[in-house]
Every structure is written in C-alpha cells, then in structure tokens.
Amino acid sequence: EALLKEAVAAAVAAALVPEHEKYKALQTEIRAMQQQLKEKDEEIQRGMQEIERGKREIDRCKREIESCKQSAAEAAAEAQNAHSAEMA
C-alpha cells in the first residue's frame, strides 16, 4: 500500500511538471506582453506630448502672423498718410 501511494505521488508529480512548465512559460509571455504594453503606452504619451507642442507652435505662429499683418496694415496706413500729405 505504501508503495502504491508512493507510485501515485510520483505519477501526480510527473503529471504536474509539464503543467508547471506551461504556467512558467505563460507567466513569461504575460510579462513580455505587459512590457510591450508599457512601451506602447510610453510611445503614445510621447506622441501626445509632440502633438501638444505642435499645437502650441501653431498657435505661436498664428499670433506672429496676426502681429505681422497688423504691422503691415499700420505701415500701409502710414505710407498712405505720407502720400496724402505729399499730395496736399
């Protein structure tokens, strides 16, 4: 009977070894996937930051364009006034 118990325990242990190896392999795969997800998330965050920087740069350029338009309009008005004064 002790021999039978020992044989059963050995058979159960032998059956569990492949399952444990599968479990370890799955755990390794899960860790690798989690790392990939983390890296993709960081990549997305960097992309979002680049988009925000781009938006700020576009806004800055728009303000600069408006300022240039205003300066050009003022210069044109001054030139028109100077021309009008010459003609008078």
Secondary structure by P-SEA (a helix, b strand, c coil): caaaaaaaaaaaaaaaaaaaaaaaaaaaaaaaaaaaaaaaaaaaaaaaaaaaaaaaaaaaaaaaaaaaaaaaaaaaaaaaaaaaaaac
